[in-house]
């Protein structure tokens, strides 16, 4: 029964994420066909900037909120999540204000000179000003997940997140106002922050758990729980992009483009892992805090099998039809066929190892995860620096494969040693 519920929820999340990928693909096709390359480039620059800044402004609060929901559920005190949420809002708002004030001090000419773009300062300023709305949206999306509204959370994360900018970009095109694309993108998050906040506050009112024992956590306790998760997320983000940065130094932009497409195709196979992680994260925290390791072991075992069963067909299809899949993007992209094989091998090993990173985050071992991912990052960077100059994109893919095997193996070993939990498929 538990497995059926887990499978149903995981497929629901996977379906929504798949729709999100399709929506993003259609939006990207529309932009590249009806907007100038310069406008699309500016949009991507602002989008990347606000995503990086939000990693710092969120300071891991969105992930730790999931942990707290599981912990409080185990203590029959979910009503306490409201107090934690409002403290997190104050913390993230304060950081966003610091970003705005700090950026205003930096001379405009210096920013434009660093990026060698006359409007770089104004583009970043727009991202900084809108950072509060983006950060609030992302925190609210995970607050919905913490309140057991997983489907609504995924709808906002994967569908509603792109819907406003898609609609507005079409309106701007037909009214000949394409120069407002960035403002439309950022305005979408003003709308999303408002609607998600209303949704979260409405759910808090519906909790009606006044008879429960109340737990209170200080700002320092929340920060101590959150910041290691932020560091882990940043380490993982860098690990995903450092190969492309180093490739740019040694290879032409055409090879970088070929490799980037291979990375995106390989990452599609991780949708199953991400979908299951989203469903089980609060459950892991809840069960772990009741010390019911038999039940926890069963949850992990079922999760690992579901991840593998869903991932394997996609991995096989991409491996067998890697050439035709790459050729859809252009004949030259078939050059990345071998690199794609290496990347798929890394994703295959990751699928075998199960939801290890989520387990560590949800069981109070986020500092351990942080250390493992930083170690993996160091291995990844060193291997990229050694292999890329000699083997090009195949070297980058090999570095990714080896580092994924390295840090996933460490996670599996650490979890088994600490809790005797077999996080891998068995």
N, C-alpha and C positions, 0 to 999 in steps of 0.2 A: 504493500500500500504506500509506504514511504517512497519507494523507488518510483512508483507510478506518478506520485505527486511531483517528485523531483524532475522526472522526465518531462512531464507536461509543462511545468514552469520553464524548464530549460529550453524546450522547443518553442515556447511562446516568446521568450527573450530572443532566441536565435532568429525566429521569423521576423520580429520587429527590427533587429539589427540588420538582417538581410534587406528589408525594405529601406532602411536608412542608407545602406551602401548603394542601392539602386537610385534613390533620390539624390544622393550626393553625386553620383555618376552623371545623371541627367542634368543636374545643375552645372556641373563642370563643363559638359558638352555645350550647354547653352551659352555660358560665359565665353568659352574659347571661340565660339562661332559668331557671336553678336557683339562682343566687346573687344576693344583693342588690346593688344598684348601688354601695353603699358598699364592700362586700367586693371587688367587681370593680375599683373605683377604687383601693383600697389595693394590690391585686395589681399593677395596671398601674404604680402609683407606685414600688413596690419593684423591679419588673422594669426600668423605665426607669433607676432609680437605679443598679442593679448593672451595667447595660450601659454607662452613662456612666463609672462608676468603673473598669470593666475596661479601658476604652480607655486610661486612665492607668496601671493596674497592669500591663498587658501591654507597654506602651511599644514596640509594634511588633514584639516578639520573634516572634509567630506568623507574621508576614509575612516577616521576615528569615530565619526558619528555612527557608522555601521557597527563598529565594535561595541559602542555604548548601548545600542539598541538590543544587541544580543545579550550583553551582560545584564541589562536591566530587565529583560524578559525572563532571564533565569532567576532573578530575584523578585519577580512579580511586581516590578516597579517601573513600568514603561512610562508612567506619567512624568518621571524625572527627566525624560528626554527633552521636554519643553525648555527647562531651565538651561540645559547644556546647549541647545540650539541657539537660544538668544545670546548666550555668552559668546558662542562662535561667531554670530553675526556682528557683535561688537568688536571682536578681535579682527575679523577680516576687513570690516569697515575702517578701523584704525589704520591697518596696513595700507589700504587703498588710498587713504588721505595722505599718508606719508609718501607714497609713490608720486602723487600729484604734486605735492609741495616740493619734494626733492627734484622732480624733473623740471619744474619751473625755474629752479636755480641754475640749471645747466644752460650755457650760452647756445643760442640757436645755431650760430655759425659752426660751432664745434661738432654738433651732431651731424649737420649737413656735410661737413668735411670728412668725418669718419666714414659715412656711408657713400660719400661722393654723389649725393643726390640733393638737389636744391630744396626739395620738399620733404626730406626725411624727418626733420624735426616736427613739422606739422602733422605728418602721418602718425608718428609715435605718440604725439600729444593727444590725438584723437583716441588712440588705443588706451592711453593712461586714464583719460577722463571717463571713458566707458568701462574701465576695469571693474568698478564697483558693481555695475549691473551684470557683467559677465560672471564675476565671482559669486555673487548672490544666486544667480541662476544655477551654477554648478553645485553650490552647497544645497540649494533647495531640491535639486534632482536627486541627490543622495539622501536627503531628508525624507523624501517620499519612499525611497527604498528602505530606509530605516523604519518607517512606519508601515512596512509590509505592503506597500503599494508598488510592487516591482514592475508591473506592466505599465502603469502610469509613468513611473520613473524612466523606463526605457523609451516610451513614446516621446517624452520631452527630450531625452538625450539623443535620440536618433532620427525622429521625424519632425517634431515641432521646432527643434533647434535650427533646422535648415529651411523650414517652410516660409517664414517671414522674408528672408533674404531672397529666396527663389521667386516668390510672388512680386516683391518690390523690384527685383532686377528686371522682370518682364515688363512691369509698369514703366520703369525708367527707360527701357529700350523703346517702347512704343510712343513715349512722350518726348523722346530725344533728350533725355536728361541723364545720360550714362555717367556723367562726371560725379553724380551723387551716390555711386555704388557703395563706397566705404561708409558713408553716413547711413545708408539704408541697412547695411550689415550690422552696424553698431546699434542703430535704433531698434532692430529686431530684439536685441538683448534687454533693452529697456522694457519692451512689451513682455518678454519671457520672464524677466525678474519679477515683474508685477503679478503676472498670472500664476507663477509657481509659488510666490509668497502667499497669495490668497489661498491657493490650494493647500499649502502646508498649515496655515493658521486654521483653516476650516477643519482639517483632520485633527489638529490639537483639541479643538472644541468638542469634536465627536468622541475623543478618547474616553472622557467621563470616568476617570479612574481615581476619584477622590479618596476612595477607601484604601488605596495602596500605600505601602510604606514609601516615604520620599527619601531619595538619595540626592545629596548636593555635592557638586564637584567645583573646586576652585579654578580660576583661570590658569594657575600654574599647573594643576593636575591635567587639565585639558590640553595645554600646550605640550606638556611632557609626553602625553600619549600621542599627540598629533605630529609633532615635528619629525620624528624618525620616519613616519610614513611619507612625509613630504620629501625627505632626503632620498628615500628609496625610489619614489616616483621620478625625481629629478635624475637619479643615477640611471634608471631604466630608460628615460627619455633620451639621455645623452648616448646611451649604448645603442639606441635605435638610429641615431643620426650621425655618429662620429665616423662611420665607414664612408658615408657619402661626402663628408667634409674632407677627409683624407684623400678620397678618390679624386676630388676636384683638384687637389694639388698635383697629382701625378698623371691623371688621365684627362682627356678632352671632355667637354660637356655632353657629347653624343654618348660616350660610354657611361657617364654618370646617369644619363636619362635611361639607357638600357637597364642598368642595374636597379634604378629606382622602381621601374615597372616590375622587375622580378621580385623586389622586396614587397611591393604592394600585393602581388599575386600570392606570394607565400603567406603574407599576413592574413589573408582571407581564411586560411585553414585554422587560424587561432580563434575564430568566432565561437566555436564550440566551447573552448576553454574559458573564454571571457563570459559567455552566457551562463555556464554552470557556476562560475565563480560568483557572479552577481546574485544568483539564487541562494547559494549555500553560505555565503559570507556571514550574515547575521545568525544563521543556524549554528555554525561552528562555534561562534562566541557564546551563544546561549548554552549549548550542550557542554562545552568545555568548562564553563563555570559551575556546572552541576556535578562535575567529575564523573560523568557517565561515559567512560571510555569505550565500553562495548557499543553503545549507541553511536558514539562519535566514529568509531572504526567502521561501522556499517555505512554511515553517511558518506565517509570518505571513499570507501570501497565502491559504493554505487556511483558516486560522482566520477571517480576515475574511469570506470567502465563506460559511462555515458559519454564522457569526453572522447575516449578512444573510438567508440562505435560511430560517433558523429563525424569525427575528424578523418578517420581512415579512408572512407570513400572519396572525400574531397582531395586528400593528399594523393591517392592513387590516380584519380582523373587528371590532376594537374601534372603529375609525374609522367604519365603515359602520353598525354596530349600537350606537353610543355611547348613544343614547337608551334603547333597551330594556335595555342593560347597566346603566345608572345607575338605571333604574326598578325594578330588582330590589331595590334598597335602600330604596325608597320613592318616591312620586311627586315629592316635592320635590327629590330628588337630580338630576333631569333639568336643573335649573337650572345644573349644572356642565358641561353638554354642550360648550360652546365652550371652557371652560377645559381639558377633557379633550383636545380637539383640539390645543390648543397644547402640552400636555404630551406627547402622542403624537408631535408633530412633533419635539420635543426628543429623545425616545427614538429616533426614526427617524434623526436626524442622528448620534446616538451610535453606533447600529448600523453606519452607514456608515463611521465613523471607526475601527472595529476595536478591538483590545485594547491601546490606547495606554498607559493608566495602568499596566497589568501589565507591559508592555515596559519602561517607565522604572524601575519598582521592581526588576525582575529583571536589569537591566543596569548597576547601580551609579549610576543617575541619579535616585535617590529624592529628593535635595535639589532637583533641577530640578522634579520632579513636585510637591513640596511648595510651591515658589514659584508654580507655575502654578495650583494649586488655591486657594492663598491669594488670588491675583489674581482668580480666578473667584469666590471668596467675596465679595470686596469689591464686584465688579461686581454680584453677585446681591443683596447687601444694599442697595446704592444704588438699584438698579432697583426693588426691592420698596418702598422708602421713597417713591420718586417715583410709581410706578404704582398701588399698592394704594389710596391715598386717593382716586384719581380713578376707577379702573376695577374696584376690588374683586377678586374671585377671578380674573377674566380678566387683571387687572394682575399678580397673583401668578404665574399660569401663563406670561404673556409674559416676566416677569423670569426665570423658570426656563428657558424656551426660549432666550432670548438668552444667558444665562450658560453654558448647556450648549454652544451653538454656539461661544462665545468660548473656553472652556478646552479643548474637544476640538480646535478648530482649532489652538490653540497647541501642543498635544501632537503633532499630526500634523506641524506645521512643524518643531518641535524635533527630532523623531526623524529626519525626512528630511534635515535639515541636518547632523545629527551622524553618522548611519550610512548615509544613502542607502537607508533602508528605507521602503517604502510601507506604512504601517500600515493605511491605509484600503482599502476594497474596490476592486479594480482588475481 
